[in-house]
Amino acid sequence: MAKSNNIAATVIGYTQRNGSVNGNPRFILHTTDGDYTTQSDSGCNYSVRNDFDRASESAPVSAVLNTTRAGYVFGWDLV
């Protein structure tokens, strides 16, 4: 059984959630297929705002979301 999934999605926005107990940011990524929550204390949380804002200036953001079996995003690659 795979430990993670790769989901191709078009990200249309994000919402910042309360930080983790360690003070790291968390986000809800809004896609055309539904919402995905980033994993607590994941390194990708620091790139969400920067990557999305930069990429969304020219077009909708196409990305591959790396998710855990529980459905939390722990990484993403812009396409």
Jmol script that loads the backbone (N, CA, C; Angstrom):
load data "model"
ATOM      1  N   MET A   1       0.835  -1.176   0.000  1.00  0.00           N
ATOM      2  CA  MET A   1       0.000   0.000   0.000  1.00  0.00           C
ATOM      3  C   MET A   1       0.883   1.244   0.000  1.00  0.00           C
ATOM      4  N   ALA A   2       0.525   2.210  -0.821  1.00  0.00           N
ATOM      5  CA  ALA A   2       1.300   3.444  -0.914  1.00  0.00           C
ATOM      6  C   ALA A   2       1.128   4.277   0.347  1.00  0.00           C
ATOM      7  N   LYS A   3       2.198   4.941   0.744  1.00  0.00           N
ATOM      8  CA  LYS A   3       2.150   5.781   1.930  1.00  0.00           C
ATOM      9  C   LYS A   3       1.735   7.204   1.606  1.00  0.00           C
ATOM     10  N   SER A   4       1.747   7.573   0.322  1.00  0.00           N
ATOM     11  CA  SER A   4       1.332   8.915  -0.066  1.00  0.00           C
ATOM     12  C   SER A   4       0.678   8.861  -1.442  1.00  0.00           C
ATOM     13  N   ASN A   5      -0.026   9.933  -1.767  1.00  0.00           N
ATOM     14  CA  ASN A   5      -0.689  10.061  -3.051  1.00  0.00           C
ATOM     15  C   ASN A   5      -0.245  11.357  -3.701  1.00  0.00           C
ATOM     16  N   ASN A   6      -0.225  11.375  -5.013  1.00  0.00           N
ATOM     17  CA  ASN A   6       0.025  12.593  -5.761  1.00  0.00           C
ATOM     18  C   ASN A   6      -1.271  12.958  -6.471  1.00  0.00           C
ATOM     19  N   ILE A   7      -1.764  14.156  -6.211  1.00  0.00           N
ATOM     20  CA  ILE A   7      -3.039  14.597  -6.760  1.00  0.00           C
ATOM     21  C   ILE A   7      -2.797  15.827  -7.624  1.00  0.00           C
ATOM     22  N   ALA A   8      -3.152  15.748  -8.898  1.00  0.00           N
ATOM     23  CA  ALA A   8      -3.069  16.909  -9.785  1.00  0.00           C
ATOM     24  C   ALA A   8      -4.286  17.785  -9.504  1.00  0.00           C
ATOM     25  N   ALA A   9      -4.042  19.068  -9.235  1.00  0.00           N
ATOM     26  CA  ALA A   9      -5.141  19.957  -8.870  1.00  0.00           C
ATOM     27  C   ALA A   9      -4.868  21.370  -9.375  1.00  0.00           C
ATOM     28  N   THR A  10      -5.942  22.137  -9.518  1.00  0.00           N
ATOM     29  CA  THR A  10      -5.833  23.559  -9.821  1.00  0.00           C
ATOM     30  C   THR A  10      -6.175  24.319  -8.551  1.00  0.00           C
ATOM     31  N   VAL A  11      -5.187  24.970  -7.981  1.00  0.00           N
ATOM     32  CA  VAL A  11      -5.375  25.692  -6.719  1.00  0.00           C
ATOM     33  C   VAL A  11      -5.920  27.080  -7.043  1.00  0.00           C
ATOM     34  N   ILE A  12      -7.058  27.430  -6.441  1.00  0.00           N
ATOM     35  CA  ILE A  12      -7.690  28.720  -6.720  1.00  0.00           C
ATOM     36  C   ILE A  12      -7.568  29.691  -5.553  1.00  0.00           C
ATOM     37  N   GLY A  13      -7.055  29.232  -4.429  1.00  0.00           N
ATOM     38  CA  GLY A  13      -6.865  30.114  -3.283  1.00  0.00           C
ATOM     39  C   GLY A  13      -6.431  29.331  -2.058  1.00  0.00           C
ATOM     40  N   TYR A  14      -6.213  30.061  -0.970  1.00  0.00           N
ATOM     41  CA  TYR A  14      -5.824  29.434   0.286  1.00  0.00           C
ATOM     42  C   TYR A  14      -6.342  30.258   1.449  1.00  0.00           C
ATOM     43  N   THR A  15      -6.467  29.621   2.598  1.00  0.00           N
ATOM     44  CA  THR A  15      -6.852  30.278   3.836  1.00  0.00           C
ATOM     45  C   THR A  15      -5.869  29.847   4.906  1.00  0.00           C
ATOM     46  N   GLN A  16      -5.339  30.820   5.650  1.00  0.00           N
ATOM     47  CA  GLN A  16      -4.414  30.458   6.713  1.00  0.00           C
ATOM     48  C   GLN A  16      -5.200  30.022   7.937  1.00  0.00           C
ATOM     49  N   ARG A  17      -4.762  28.918   8.532  1.00  0.00           N
ATOM     50  CA  ARG A  17      -5.383  28.396   9.758  1.00  0.00           C
ATOM     51  C   ARG A  17      -4.527  28.780  10.946  1.00  0.00           C
ATOM     52  N   ASN A  18      -5.004  28.464  12.131  1.00  0.00           N
ATOM     53  CA  ASN A  18      -4.202  28.662  13.324  1.00  0.00           C
ATOM     54  C   ASN A  18      -2.932  27.839  13.204  1.00  0.00           C
ATOM     55  N   GLY A  19      -1.836  28.334  13.743  1.00  0.00           N
ATOM     56  CA  GLY A  19      -0.572  27.633  13.673  1.00  0.00           C
ATOM     57  C   GLY A  19      -0.567  26.371  14.516  1.00  0.00           C
ATOM     58  N   SER A  20       0.462  25.583  14.320  1.00  0.00           N
ATOM     59  CA  SER A  20       0.616  24.366  15.109  1.00  0.00           C
ATOM     60  C   SER A  20       1.075  24.739  16.520  1.00  0.00           C
ATOM     61  N   VAL A  21       1.166  23.756  17.387  1.00  0.00           N
ATOM     62  CA  VAL A  21       1.615  24.027  18.757  1.00  0.00           C
ATOM     63  C   VAL A  21       3.056  24.533  18.767  1.00  0.00           C
ATOM     64  N   ASN A  22       3.803  24.265  17.688  1.00  0.00           N
ATOM     65  CA  ASN A  22       5.176  24.752  17.582  1.00  0.00           C
ATOM     66  C   ASN A  22       5.260  26.138  16.946  1.00  0.00           C
ATOM     67  N   GLY A  23       4.124  26.706  16.572  1.00  0.00           N
ATOM     68  CA  GLY A  23       4.091  28.047  15.998  1.00  0.00           C
ATOM     69  C   GLY A  23       4.249  28.106  14.492  1.00  0.00           C
ATOM     70  N   ASN A  24       4.258  26.965  13.817  1.00  0.00           N
ATOM     71  CA  ASN A  24       4.397  26.946  12.362  1.00  0.00           C
ATOM     72  C   ASN A  24       3.041  27.172  11.697  1.00  0.00           C
ATOM     73  N   PRO A  25       3.023  27.813  10.526  1.00  0.00           N
ATOM     74  CA  PRO A  25       1.747  28.095   9.847  1.00  0.00           C
ATOM     75  C   PRO A  25       1.114  26.824   9.273  1.00  0.00           C
ATOM     76  N   ARG A  26      -0.195  26.892   9.053  1.00  0.00           N
ATOM     77  CA  ARG A  26      -0.957  25.839   8.373  1.00  0.00           C
ATOM     78  C   ARG A  26      -1.925  26.514   7.425  1.00  0.00           C
ATOM     79  N   PHE A  27      -2.311  25.809   6.369  1.00  0.00           N
ATOM     80  CA  PHE A  27      -3.194  26.392   5.370  1.00  0.00           C
ATOM     81  C   PHE A  27      -4.250  25.398   4.913  1.00  0.00           C
ATOM     82  N   ILE A  28      -5.362  25.930   4.430  1.00  0.00           N
ATOM     83  CA  ILE A  28      -6.349  25.155   3.689  1.00  0.00           C
ATOM     84  C   ILE A  28      -6.188  25.589   2.238  1.00  0.00           C
ATOM     85  N   LEU A  29      -5.872  24.644   1.365  1.00  0.00           N
ATOM     86  CA  LEU A  29      -5.730  24.934  -0.057  1.00  0.00           C
ATOM     87  C   LEU A  29      -7.072  24.679  -0.735  1.00  0.00           C
ATOM     88  N   HIS A  30      -7.599  25.695  -1.393  1.00  0.00           N
ATOM     89  CA  HIS A  30      -8.879  25.579  -2.090  1.00  0.00           C
ATOM     90  C   HIS A  30      -8.582  25.227  -3.552  1.00  0.00           C
ATOM     91  N   THR A  31      -9.092  24.084  -3.991  1.00  0.00           N
ATOM     92  CA  THR A  31      -8.890  23.635  -5.370  1.00  0.00           C
ATOM     93  C   THR A  31     -10.241  23.484  -6.050  1.00  0.00           C
ATOM     94  N   THR A  32     -10.199  23.252  -7.348  1.00  0.00           N
ATOM     95  CA  THR A  32     -11.446  23.048  -8.087  1.00  0.00           C
ATOM     96  C   THR A  32     -12.104  21.721  -7.696  1.00  0.00           C
ATOM     97  N   ASP A  33     -11.348  20.811  -7.071  1.00  0.00           N
ATOM     98  CA  ASP A  33     -11.883  19.507  -6.669  1.00  0.00           C
ATOM     99  C   ASP A  33     -12.234  19.423  -5.187  1.00  0.00           C
ATOM    100  N   GLY A  34     -12.004  20.492  -4.431  1.00  0.00           N
ATOM    101  CA  GLY A  34     -12.286  20.467  -2.995  1.00  0.00           C
ATOM    102  C   GLY A  34     -11.153  21.120  -2.220  1.00  0.00           C
ATOM    103  N   ASP A  35     -11.217  21.017  -0.910  1.00  0.00           N
ATOM    104  CA  ASP A  35     -10.232  21.645  -0.039  1.00  0.00           C
ATOM    105  C   ASP A  35      -9.288  20.604   0.544  1.00  0.00           C
ATOM    106  N   TYR A  36      -8.027  20.998   0.689  1.00  0.00           N
ATOM    107  CA  TYR A  36      -7.002  20.145   1.283  1.00  0.00           C
ATOM    108  C   TYR A  36      -6.288  20.944   2.362  1.00  0.00           C
ATOM    109  N   THR A  37      -6.038  20.320   3.494  1.00  0.00           N
ATOM    110  CA  THR A  37      -5.346  20.968   4.606  1.00  0.00           C
ATOM    111  C   THR A  37      -3.890  20.524   4.628  1.00  0.00           C
ATOM    112  N   THR A  38      -2.988  21.479   4.869  1.00  0.00           N
ATOM    113  CA  THR A  38      -1.581  21.129   4.940  1.00  0.00           C
ATOM    114  C   THR A  38      -1.286  20.441   6.264  1.00  0.00           C
ATOM    115  N   GLN A  39      -0.286  19.595   6.240  1.00  0.00           N
ATOM    116  CA  GLN A  39       0.113  18.843   7.426  1.00  0.00           C
ATOM    117  C   GLN A  39       0.786  19.777   8.427  1.00  0.00           C
ATOM    118  N   SER A  40       0.567  19.519   9.688  1.00  0.00           N
ATOM    119  CA  SER A  40       1.167  20.323  10.741  1.00  0.00           C
ATOM    120  C   SER A  40       2.689  20.203  10.697  1.00  0.00           C
ATOM    121  N   ASP A  41       3.377  21.325  10.847  1.00  0.00           N
ATOM    122  CA  ASP A  41       4.842  21.402  10.899  1.00  0.00           C
ATOM    123  C   ASP A  41       5.534  20.918   9.629  1.00  0.00           C
ATOM    124  N   SER A  42       4.850  20.960   8.491  1.00  0.00           N
ATOM    125  CA  SER A  42       5.451  20.559   7.226  1.00  0.00           C
ATOM    126  C   SER A  42       6.211  21.739   6.622  1.00  0.00           C
ATOM    127  N   GLY A  43       7.317  21.448   5.980  1.00  0.00           N
ATOM    128  CA  GLY A  43       8.123  22.495   5.369  1.00  0.00           C
ATOM    129  C   GLY A  43       7.418  23.210   4.235  1.00  0.00           C
ATOM    130  N   CYS A  44       6.453  22.554   3.579  1.00  0.00           N
ATOM    131  CA  CYS A  44       5.763  23.200   2.462  1.00  0.00           C
ATOM    132  C   CYS A  44       4.909  24.370   2.922  1.00  0.00           C
ATOM    133  N   ASN A  45       4.573  24.426   4.203  1.00  0.00           N
ATOM    134  CA  ASN A  45       3.745  25.528   4.699  1.00  0.00           C
ATOM    135  C   ASN A  45       4.414  26.881   4.504  1.00  0.00           C
ATOM    136  N   TYR A  46       5.728  26.911   4.504  1.00  0.00           N
ATOM    137  CA  TYR A  46       6.423  28.178   4.328  1.00  0.00           C
ATOM    138  C   TYR A  46       6.444  28.640   2.881  1.00  0.00           C
ATOM    139  N   SER A  47       6.167  27.747   1.942  1.00  0.00           N
ATOM    140  CA  SER A  47       6.188  28.138   0.538  1.00  0.00           C
ATOM    141  C   SER A  47       4.796  28.388  -0.035  1.00  0.00           C
ATOM    142  N   VAL A  48       3.740  28.028   0.671  1.00  0.00           N
ATOM    143  CA  VAL A  48       2.387  28.143   0.118  1.00  0.00           C
ATOM    144  C   VAL A  48       2.078  29.575  -0.294  1.00  0.00           C
ATOM    145  N   ARG A  49       2.165  30.504   0.623  1.00  0.00           N
ATOM    146  CA  ARG A  49       1.799  31.897   0.332  1.00  0.00           C
ATOM    147  C   ARG A  49       2.702  32.470  -0.763  1.00  0.00           C
ATOM    148  N   ASN A  50       3.999  32.243  -0.659  1.00  0.00           N
ATOM    149  CA  ASN A  50       4.942  32.790  -1.630  1.00  0.00           C
ATOM    150  C   ASN A  50       4.735  32.192  -3.016  1.00  0.00           C
ATOM    151  N   ASP A  51       4.683  30.872  -3.123  1.00  0.00           N
ATOM    152  CA  ASP A  51       4.514  30.213  -4.420  1.00  0.00           C
ATOM    153  C   ASP A  51       3.178  30.563  -5.057  1.00  0.00           C
ATOM    154  N   PHE A  52       2.094  30.513  -4.281  1.00  0.00           N
ATOM    155  CA  PHE A  52       0.774  30.764  -4.852  1.00  0.00           C
ATOM    156  C   PHE A  52       0.654  32.204  -5.329  1.00  0.00           C
ATOM    157  N   ASP A  53       1.061  33.170  -4.511  1.00  0.00           N
ATOM    158  CA  ASP A  53       0.926  34.572  -4.898  1.00  0.00           C
ATOM    159  C   ASP A  53       1.742  34.893  -6.146  1.00  0.00           C
ATOM    160  N   ARG A  54       2.923  34.321  -6.249  1.00  0.00           N
ATOM    161  CA  ARG A  54       3.775  34.572  -7.421  1.00  0.00           C
ATOM    162  C   ARG A  54       3.193  33.908  -8.670  1.00  0.00           C
ATOM    163  N   ALA A  55       2.736  32.678  -8.570  1.00  0.00           N
ATOM    164  CA  ALA A  55       2.242  31.937  -9.734  1.00  0.00           C
ATOM    165  C   ALA A  55       0.864  32.408 -10.176  1.00  0.00           C
ATOM    166  N   SER A  56       0.031  32.864  -9.243  1.00  0.00           N
ATOM    167  CA  SER A  56      -1.346  33.237  -9.598  1.00  0.00           C
ATOM    168  C   SER A  56      -1.420  34.584 -10.298  1.00  0.00           C
ATOM    169  N   GLU A  57      -0.325  35.327 -10.373  1.00  0.00           N
ATOM    170  CA  GLU A  57      -0.341  36.605 -11.074  1.00  0.00           C
ATOM    171  C   GLU A  57      -0.570  36.430 -12.561  1.00  0.00           C
ATOM    172  N   SER A  58      -0.123  35.302 -13.131  1.00  0.00           N
ATOM    173  CA  SER A  58      -0.219  35.117 -14.570  1.00  0.00           C
ATOM    174  C   SER A  58      -1.316  34.133 -14.993  1.00  0.00           C
ATOM    175  N   ALA A  59      -1.694  33.187 -14.142  1.00  0.00           N
ATOM    176  CA  ALA A  59      -2.671  32.161 -14.524  1.00  0.00           C
ATOM    177  C   ALA A  59      -3.125  31.399 -13.284  1.00  0.00           C
ATOM    178  N   PRO A  60      -4.185  30.586 -13.405  1.00  0.00           N
ATOM    179  CA  PRO A  60      -4.524  29.693 -12.292  1.00  0.00           C
ATOM    180  C   PRO A  60      -3.333  28.792 -11.986  1.00  0.00           C
ATOM    181  N   VAL A  61      -3.218  28.379 -10.765  1.00  0.00           N
ATOM    182  CA  VAL A  61      -2.059  27.618 -10.323  1.00  0.00           C
ATOM    183  C   VAL A  61      -2.325  26.128 -10.445  1.00  0.00           C
ATOM    184  N   SER A  62      -1.621  25.477 -11.367  1.00  0.00           N
ATOM    185  CA  SER A  62      -1.696  24.027 -11.503  1.00  0.00           C
ATOM    186  C   SER A  62      -0.591  23.433 -10.650  1.00  0.00           C
ATOM    187  N   ALA A  63      -0.945  22.454  -9.842  1.00  0.00           N
ATOM    188  CA  ALA A  63       0.030  21.871  -8.928  1.00  0.00           C
ATOM    189  C   ALA A  63      -0.239  20.389  -8.747  1.00  0.00           C
ATOM    190  N   VAL A  64       0.792  19.699  -8.299  1.00  0.00           N
ATOM    191  CA  VAL A  64       0.655  18.308  -7.872  1.00  0.00           C
ATOM    192  C   VAL A  64       0.802  18.327  -6.359  1.00  0.00           C
ATOM    193  N   LEU A  65      -0.263  17.929  -5.663  1.00  0.00           N
ATOM    194  CA  LEU A  65      -0.259  17.910  -4.208  1.00  0.00           C
ATOM    195  C   LEU A  65       0.201  16.545  -3.724  1.00  0.00           C
ATOM    196  N   ASN A  66       1.181  16.513  -2.862  1.00  0.00           N
ATOM    197  CA  ASN A  66       1.639  15.276  -2.248  1.00  0.00           C
ATOM    198  C   ASN A  66       0.902  15.134  -0.929  1.00  0.00           C
ATOM    199  N   THR A  67       0.077  14.093  -0.818  1.00  0.00           N
ATOM    200  CA  THR A  67      -0.751  13.942   0.378  1.00  0.00           C
ATOM    201  C   THR A  67      -0.437  12.645   1.115  1.00  0.00           C
ATOM    202  N   THR A  68      -0.701  12.672   2.407  1.00  0.00           N
ATOM    203  CA  THR A  68      -0.579  11.469   3.223  1.00  0.00           C
ATOM    204  C   THR A  68      -1.817  10.609   3.002  1.00  0.00           C
ATOM    205  N   ARG A  69      -1.807   9.410   3.544  1.00  0.00           N
ATOM    206  CA  ARG A  69      -2.997   8.550   3.444  1.00  0.00           C
ATOM    207  C   ARG A  69      -4.199   9.202   4.116  1.00  0.00           C
ATOM    208  N   ALA A  70      -3.952  10.029   5.121  1.00  0.00           N
ATOM    209  CA  ALA A  70      -5.043  10.715   5.816  1.00  0.00           C
ATOM    210  C   ALA A  70      -5.554  11.928   5.041  1.00  0.00           C
ATOM    211  N   GLY A  71      -4.871  12.298   3.953  1.00  0.00           N
ATOM    212  CA  GLY A  71      -5.333  13.395   3.121  1.00  0.00           C
ATOM    213  C   GLY A  71      -4.695  14.746   3.391  1.00  0.00           C
ATOM    214  N   TYR A  72      -3.697  14.811   4.254  1.00  0.00           N
ATOM    215  CA  TYR A  72      -3.018  16.071   4.534  1.00  0.00           C
ATOM    216  C   TYR A  72      -1.916  16.317   3.516  1.00  0.00           C
ATOM    217  N   VAL A  73      -1.777  17.558   3.072  1.00  0.00           N
ATOM    218  CA  VAL A  73      -0.740  17.925   2.108  1.00  0.00           C
ATOM    219  C   VAL A  73       0.577  18.125   2.848  1.00  0.00           C
ATOM    220  N   PHE A  74       1.633  17.418   2.402  1.00  0.00           N
ATOM    221  CA  PHE A  74       2.938  17.609   2.999  1.00  0.00           C
ATOM    222  C   PHE A  74       3.945  18.176   2.002  1.00  0.00           C
ATOM    223  N   GLY A  75       3.523  18.392   0.765  1.00  0.00           N
ATOM    224  CA  GLY A  75       4.376  18.977  -0.257  1.00  0.00           C
ATOM    225  C   GLY A  75       3.559  19.284  -1.495  1.00  0.00           C
ATOM    226  N   TRP A  76       4.081  20.180  -2.301  1.00  0.00           N
ATOM    227  CA  TRP A  76       3.412  20.475  -3.566  1.00  0.00           C
ATOM    228  C   TRP A  76       4.436  20.928  -4.581  1.00  0.00           C
ATOM    229  N   ASP A  77       4.159  20.611  -5.843  1.00  0.00           N
ATOM    230  CA  ASP A  77       5.023  20.990  -6.942  1.00  0.00           C
ATOM    231  C   ASP A  77       4.177  21.746  -7.952  1.00  0.00           C
ATOM    232  N   LEU A  78       4.591  22.968  -8.276  1.00  0.00           N
ATOM    233  CA  LEU A  78       3.866  23.735  -9.285  1.00  0.00           C
ATOM    234  C   LEU A  78       4.170  23.161 -10.651  1.00  0.00           C
ATOM    235  N   VAL A  79       3.155  23.126 -11.501  1.00  0.00           N
ATOM    236  CA  VAL A  79       3.307  22.544 -12.837  1.00  0.00           C
ATOM    237  C   VAL A  79       3.352  23.663 -13.857  1.00  0.00           C
TER     238      VAL A  79
END
end "model"
wireframe off; spacefill off
backbone 0.3
color backbone group
